[in-house]
Amino acid sequence: MTTSYSLIKPADPSGADSPDSPDPIVSARGLVKSFGGHRVLHGVDLDVAPGETVCVIGPSGSGKSTLLRCLNRLETPDAGLCVIDGVPLGYAARNGALVEVGAAELAAQRAAVGMVFQGFNLFAHMTVRQNLVEAPRSVLGLSRREADERAGDLLARVGLADKMEAYPETLSGGQQQRVAIARALAMRPKVMLFDEPTSALDPEMVDEVLTVMRDLAAEGMTMILVTHEMGFARDVADRIVLMDHGAVLEQSSPRQFFARPATQRGRTFLEKVL
Amino acid sequence: MTIISSAASRLDVLHAMPRRGRRRLWIVAVNVVVVLVLAWMVVGAALTPGFEWRLVGPYLFDSRILTGVLVSVGMTLASMAMAIVLGVGVAALRMSSVRAAAGAATAFIWVFRAIPMLVQLLFWYNLAALFPTLGLGFPGLGTVGGVSTNEVIGPLTAALIGLTLHETAYLAEIVRGGFAAVPTGQREAAAALGLSPWRTFRRVVWPQAFRIVIPSLGNQVISLLKATSLVSVIALADLLYSAQLIYAANYRTIPLLVVVSIWYMVITGVLSLAQSWLERRLGDRSHRIAAPTEEGAL
């Protein structure tokens, strides 16, 4: 699908295609997270280059979603740090030391990271347009006209230009998820996180959402996604990260991974899902 | 007698399915009988001379009664408005992760819901007996400032404090339920977009919680209106007490109670209309969202 304009600001042409690993735009180090005594993440490291699409896969309960939610600090990790485009999320450098910031400041940092949820989570009391302009207006300080214009462009881009004034409940699951993607993009994020974006959809609606994501990846958006869509992972991902028991088991190119995972557990997992 | 025997016969007919015609006839007959009996009872009761209907009309618009109506409605609206603000605050404390705050809110709700409205009103009215002067007191250090309690807390103040605190306790629980009914995903989506906690509350959580809470809020306003009649015990001239003052002098007790009842019914009717108007205006979109799975963090 070719488009007349891009969803995102053009990526820096010099860095994105370079084979030498450029500075990562996402850099997570030693992420640890427990829920009520149960350790879900055991010190996970993850680097993602600008423009890269990373698919995180693994059995349920392996910590994929928790990892994703630690990346934008929806979950506060017990230990470890995530740096997004040079900004350590949740911290500020003061007198050479990292100091934890307050909730409002953290919120502002989060604006650089877009997130799409399994359950869409569109604001139910707002129209599609209101969903798209809320954050750009209140967080980025866009004027009403600018925000409306941006919303219109993005909705056209995800094929829902006629749904501006519709309420989420009147839309199908696939349409809601496309609106949710547009809503996240309206913040012009540097990274997009997708948490099983198609798992709650009826099978016939999965493709319309994957198509939007495929275009996004093709345009150079940095994407990290937790998914069970192995076909999508194979076709679109630049890198597969396999998690199990709260740790990264292996990571490799989709070609390598789907040909033959390096670990026995990887092979067992692949046999189950394919 | 007629009703019982006809109902019994109707049961027989129900079992004899094919005879549809006779069954319908019976249903009509039973309805007619019930309506006639009820009408006979109501009209008969209403015609009792003791009602003195001819006095009801004039007293309905007696200036003392109208003032009472204003006092009752005014107290209802004022304490409801204060209770909404305080109730949201107490609900927020109750949900706070700070244990002491949550505990204090729980204790507040327990105390002010447990003690009957009437008792609370008497307490506030008689506060002077407990604390003759009011000021900031520090145990062992004495009191800063100090004004005569009786000067500050007259019947109206006592009534407003009592009604507001009692209502606050109920509203706090209702509001908490409203907040809890807004799916977590809404907050997470707002946070992920970079909305500050206050903005998330103002723009995302509160509007949805408010819609969920409106029907209960409507009920509370109506019970509060009726609860204001209790202030008659502290000699505040609300609707009921104004009527009581009149019939204490002229012994026209029943017609004045009818006047009072009519006013309460009219005000309640208006409040109900306002409630359904508000519900329609806001629509019921918010609580029909069936966000598919609210999967946890794993």
Interface residues (C-beta under 8 A of the other chain):
Chain A: F35 V40 S60 G61 G63 S65 T66 R69 N72 L74 E75 A103 A104 A107 A108 Q109 R110 A111 V113 G114 M115 F117 Q118 G119 F120 N121 L122 F123 A124 H125 E134 A135 S138 V139 Y167 P168 E169 G173 A180 R183 A184 M187 E196 S199 A200
Chain B: P183 G185 Q186 E188 A189 A190 A191 A192 L193 G194 L195 S196 P197 W198 R199 R203 V204 P207 Q208 R211 R285 S286 R288 I289 A291 P292 T293 E294 E295 A297 L298
